Amino acid sequence: MKKLTIIVHTSLQQALADCLRSIEQLDTFIFSHVEEHSSQLEHDPFLSTHDKVVGYVPQVRVDVLIPDDAVTTVMTSIRNSKCNFKGKGLYWISDLPEAGEL
């Protein structure tokens, strides 16, 4: 089992949710609201004035459990989605030695 974590600006949350819902290998995903803090924020041309004034970027993090044999398919679906997330977020994939329900 793998855990896919994606972080994007809050303005992309609905598009990301729609993209993930369209991937048949995914069952459930969880969004959490997070804040990006960086000394480089004021130099980022893609940030809104609001983001620069408050001193952080509102982001959402999504965590998704993926079967080992579906990682390539899931990542290809996300990369090729009509939502075009390229350059607009971060992701990482972690091994999960165990996952289950309590």
Contacts in CASP RR format, 6 or more apart in sequence:
PFRMAT RR
TARGET T0000
AUTHOR 0000-0000-0000
METHOD contacts of the structure
MODEL  1
MKKLTIIVHTSLQQALADCLRSIEQLDTFIFSHVEEHSSQLEHDPFLSTH
DKVVGYVPQVRVDVLIPDDAVTTVMTSIRNSKCNFKGKGLYWISDLPEAG
EL
1 65 0 8 1.000
1 66 0 8 1.000
1 67 0 8 1.000
1 68 0 8 1.000
1 95 0 8 1.000
1 96 0 8 1.000
1 98 0 8 1.000
1 99 0 8 1.000
2 65 0 8 1.000
2 66 0 8 1.000
2 67 0 8 1.000
2 68 0 8 1.000
2 71 0 8 1.000
2 93 0 8 1.000
2 94 0 8 1.000
2 95 0 8 1.000
2 96 0 8 1.000
3 63 0 8 1.000
3 64 0 8 1.000
3 65 0 8 1.000
3 66 0 8 1.000
3 93 0 8 1.000
3 94 0 8 1.000
3 96 0 8 1.000
3 99 0 8 1.000
4 63 0 8 1.000
4 64 0 8 1.000
4 65 0 8 1.000
4 66 0 8 1.000
4 71 0 8 1.000
4 74 0 8 1.000
4 75 0 8 1.000
4 91 0 8 1.000
4 92 0 8 1.000
4 93 0 8 1.000
5 61 0 8 1.000
5 62 0 8 1.000
5 63 0 8 1.000
5 64 0 8 1.000
5 91 0 8 1.000
5 92 0 8 1.000
5 93 0 8 1.000
5 94 0 8 1.000
6 16 0 8 1.000
6 61 0 8 1.000
6 62 0 8 1.000
6 64 0 8 1.000
6 78 0 8 1.000
6 89 0 8 1.000
6 90 0 8 1.000
6 91 0 8 1.000
7 34 0 8 1.000
7 36 0 8 1.000
7 59 0 8 1.000
7 60 0 8 1.000
7 61 0 8 1.000
7 62 0 8 1.000
7 89 0 8 1.000
7 90 0 8 1.000
7 91 0 8 1.000
8 16 0 8 1.000
8 59 0 8 1.000
8 60 0 8 1.000
8 85 0 8 1.000
8 88 0 8 1.000
8 89 0 8 1.000
9 57 0 8 1.000
9 58 0 8 1.000
9 59 0 8 1.000
9 60 0 8 1.000
9 88 0 8 1.000
9 89 0 8 1.000
10 33 0 8 1.000
10 58 0 8 1.000
10 59 0 8 1.000
10 60 0 8 1.000
12 60 0 8 1.000
12 83 0 8 1.000
12 85 0 8 1.000
12 88 0 8 1.000
12 89 0 8 1.000
13 31 0 8 1.000
13 60 0 8 1.000
15 83 0 8 1.000
15 85 0 8 1.000
16 60 0 8 1.000
16 62 0 8 1.000
16 83 0 8 1.000
16 85 0 8 1.000
17 29 0 8 1.000
17 31 0 8 1.000
17 62 0 8 1.000
18 83 0 8 1.000
19 77 0 8 1.000
19 78 0 8 1.000
19 81 0 8 1.000
19 83 0 8 1.000
19 85 0 8 1.000
20 26 0 8 1.000
20 29 0 8 1.000
20 62 0 8 1.000
20 64 0 8 1.000
20 78 0 8 1.000
22 77 0 8 1.000
22 81 0 8 1.000
23 73 0 8 1.000
23 74 0 8 1.000
23 77 0 8 1.000
23 78 0 8 1.000
25 66 0 8 1.000
25 67 0 8 1.000
25 70 0 8 1.000
25 73 0 8 1.000
25 74 0 8 1.000
26 64 0 8 1.000
26 66 0 8 1.000
26 74 0 8 1.000
27 65 0 8 1.000
28 64 0 8 1.000
28 65 0 8 1.000
29 62 0 8 1.000
29 63 0 8 1.000
29 64 0 8 1.000
30 62 0 8 1.000
30 63 0 8 1.000
30 64 0 8 1.000
31 60 0 8 1.000
31 61 0 8 1.000
31 62 0 8 1.000
32 60 0 8 1.000
32 61 0 8 1.000
32 62 0 8 1.000
32 63 0 8 1.000
33 58 0 8 1.000
33 59 0 8 1.000
33 60 0 8 1.000
33 61 0 8 1.000
34 59 0 8 1.000
34 60 0 8 1.000
34 61 0 8 1.000
35 56 0 8 1.000
35 57 0 8 1.000
35 58 0 8 1.000
35 59 0 8 1.000
36 56 0 8 1.000
36 57 0 8 1.000
36 59 0 8 1.000
37 55 0 8 1.000
37 56 0 8 1.000
41 47 0 8 1.000
41 51 0 8 1.000
41 52 0 8 1.000
41 55 0 8 1.000
41 56 0 8 1.000
41 57 0 8 1.000
42 52 0 8 1.000
47 57 0 8 1.000
51 57 0 8 1.000
51 58 0 8 1.000
64 74 0 8 1.000
65 96 0 8 1.000
65 99 0 8 1.000
66 74 0 8 1.000
66 93 0 8 1.000
71 93 0 8 1.000
75 93 0 8 1.000
78 85 0 8 1.000
79 85 0 8 1.000
79 86 0 8 1.000
END
